[in-house]
Amino acid sequence: MRKIIATILSLLFLSTVYGQKIEKVYLDKKDSTSNCYTAIYPEKIPYTGFLFLIPGLGQTAQDVLIQTNLPKLASQNGILTIIPTFTTGVLSFGIDSVSQQSFTTILAEVTNKYKLAEKRLFVGGFSIGGSCAVKFAELANQENYRQKPTAVFAIDPPLDFERFYYSRKRDIRLTVQAKPSEEAVFMIAKIEKEMKGNPETARANFYKLSPYSFTDANQTAIKNLINTPVRIYTEPDIQWWMKERGGDLSGMNALDASAMINELTKLGNKNAVLLTTENKGYRKPDNRRHPHSWSIVDNEELIRWMLNQK
């Protein structure tokens, strides 16, 4: 019953808040679950730019529109928002080669369809969608990508998957329940599959795929972001994590975010910023407290920041 009520509230929310045109486009007409994108159109043309906004693990475009009004504000400021679902589906790992290839395919389709080759491209996402956004920016700056991001942002993303792997292993080791966390078990298996091993047997793959690696002394991935405006949002509410989830700082994405921004700053990126918040994390439609949420972002300020980038 709770799910039904939540769905009804969600549909009412979308119908009242999003008055502008929204269209779902399928790259493969036979596939209605993946390889597609949702476009939220600005009210006027020409567009001032376009934003690829990447959902968190398991989230659909509708989920994103429920949790954040960022696409609405982007539309009001002339920015076309694209919410993709890659060929790997809503459980996309984001940083893997298949997901990144799907990203570039959808990007090429959108760029050509809406004639955006000369427009500014902004890339951002939530949780692992943020990991995906940062990884894309690194690859785009390294490889011969036609469309390079003007700016990138991420909302509480896991960045160092070596740290993330060990933290989930520790979660299982420290569990006091008869059955370990399904999320921890799922992510460990997913990481081992995509990395083709664990940090001891496949460290090179962890360095190659992770947007940031604390133990990579060569700073291989983040060197590609020295000249790119980057901001990462996080709400490091340690007390909430300890009380509600039995976690601690070692398992929080804030650890990766602070380390990465610190290293980027030392490498010379003068537009790399970590934004920490307090008591802003709540999830719709019932405003349930959770620091790992879209709501930690000041969306109006983010839009201003994006539009100020050249």
JOPE-V551392 format. One record per backbone hydrogen bond with DSSP energy under -1.0 kcal/mol. CO is the residue of the C=O (numbers start at 1). NH is the residue of the N-H. Records with the same first field share a line. If there is no record, write none. Layout:
CO = NH ; NH
This chain:
1 = 5
2 = 6
3 = 7
4 = 8
5 = 9
6 = 10
7 = 11
8 = 12
9 = 13
10 = 14
11 = 15
12 = 16
13 = 17
14 = 18
17 = 19
21 = 41
23 = 39
25 = 37
28 = 31
35 = 27
36 = 85
37 = 25
38 = 83
39 = 23
40 = 81
49 = 80
50 = 122
51 = 82
52 = 124
54 = 126
56 = 59
60 = 64
61 = 65
62 = 66
63 = 67
64 = 68
69 = 73
70 = 74
71 = 75
72 = 76
74 = 79
75 = 78
78 = 48
80 = 51
81 = 40
82 = 53
83 = 38
85 = 36
86 = 35 ; 89
89 = 92
90 = 58
93 = 95
96 = 100
97 = 101
98 = 102
99 = 103
100 = 104
101 = 105
102 = 106
103 = 107
104 = 108
105 = 109
106 = 110
107 = 111
108 = 112
109 = 113
110 = 114
111 = 116
116 = 119
120 = 50
121 = 150 ; 151
122 = 52
123 = 153
124 = 54
125 = 155
126 = 129
127 = 131
128 = 132
129 = 133
130 = 134
131 = 135
132 = 136
133 = 137
134 = 138
135 = 139
136 = 140
137 = 141
138 = 142
139 = 143
143 = 145
151 = 123
152 = 231
154 = 233
155 = 127
159 = 212
160 = 164
161 = 165
162 = 166
163 = 167
164 = 168
165 = 169
166 = 170
167 = 171
168 = 172
169 = 173
170 = 174
181 = 185
182 = 186
183 = 187
184 = 188
185 = 189
186 = 190
187 = 191
188 = 192
189 = 193
190 = 194
191 = 195
192 = 197
198 = 202
202 = 206
203 = 207
204 = 208
205 = 209
206 = 210
213 = 216
215 = 217
216 = 219
219 = 223
221 = 224
222 = 225
223 = 226
225 = 228
229 = 152
230 = 273
231 = 154
232 = 275
233 = 156
234 = 277
235 = 237
236 = 238
237 = 241
238 = 242
239 = 243
240 = 244
241 = 245 ; 247
248 = 251
249 = 252
252 = 255
253 = 257
254 = 258
255 = 259
256 = 260
257 = 261
258 = 262
259 = 263
260 = 264
261 = 265
262 = 266
263 = 267
264 = 269
265 = 268
271 = 230
273 = 232
275 = 234
281 = 290
283 = 288
288 = 283
291 = 293
293 = 296
294 = 297
297 = 299
298 = 302
299 = 303
300 = 304
301 = 305
302 = 306
303 = 307
304 = 308
306 = 309
